[in-house]
Amino acid sequence: MSVTPIPAPQSVERISAILERLSADAEEGASLAELARGIGAPKTSLMSLLAGMVASGHITKDGDGCYRLGSRMFSLSMRVVGS
């Protein structure tokens, strides 16, 4: 019996795309406009996702509005590498 995969919700796909984009330019980071262009999503759609990711520590936002991977992402990656 074949199982048809269920597509991920759009928000999950966008969060994954944000993390991929920020990990590609980990040192430089990216602005909201750069993320929106790179992901192909409206800035208004990304704003609440980014706010939640900042609140959880997965990403950070500096005074210039630049987003970077946060300490929680580094902690998660170290757990994977260490296992």
C-alpha positions in Angstrom: 0.0 0.0 0.0 1.4 3.4 -1.0 1.3 6.3 1.4 0.9 9.8 -0.2 3.1 12.3 1.7 1.1 15.2 3.2 2.5 18.6 2.1 3.9 20.8 4.9 1.9 23.9 5.8 3.1 27.1 4.1 4.4 28.5 7.5 6.6 25.4 8.0 8.0 25.8 4.5 8.7 29.5 5.1 10.4 28.9 8.4 12.5 26.2 6.8 13.4 28.6 4.0 14.3 31.4 6.5 16.6 29.1 8.3 18.2 27.9 5.1 18.7 31.5 3.9 20.2 32.6 7.2 22.5 29.6 7.5 23.9 30.3 4.0 24.9 33.8 5.1 25.4 33.1 8.8 27.9 35.9 9.4 26.2 38.5 7.3 22.6 37.8 8.1 19.7 39.2 6.1 17.1 42.0 6.3 13.3 41.5 6.1 13.4 42.7 2.5 16.2 40.4 1.6 14.5 37.4 3.2 11.2 38.3 1.5 12.9 38.5 -1.9 15.0 35.4 -1.4 12.0 33.3 -0.2 9.4 34.8 -2.5 7.1 35.7 0.3 5.4 39.0 1.2 7.2 40.9 4.1 3.9 41.0 6.0 3.7 37.2 5.9 7.2 36.9 7.3 7.0 39.4 10.1 5.0 37.3 12.5 7.1 34.2 11.7 10.3 36.2 12.3 9.0 37.7 15.6 8.2 34.2 16.9 11.6 32.9 15.9 13.3 35.8 17.6 11.2 35.3 20.8 12.2 31.6 20.9 15.9 32.3 20.4 16.1 30.5 17.0 17.2 33.8 15.3 18.3 37.2 16.5 17.5 40.7 15.1 20.1 43.5 15.6 19.5 47.2 15.8 19.9 47.6 12.0 17.0 45.1 11.4 19.4 42.3 10.3 18.4 38.7 11.2 20.9 36.0 12.0 20.8 32.5 13.4 20.4 32.6 17.2 21.9 30.7 20.1 19.1 28.1 20.1 19.9 27.0 16.6 23.5 26.6 17.5 22.5 24.6 20.6 20.3 22.3 18.5 23.0 21.8 15.9 25.5 20.8 18.6 23.1 18.2 19.9 22.9 16.7 16.5 26.6 16.7 15.9 27.2 15.3 19.4 24.9 12.3 19.0 
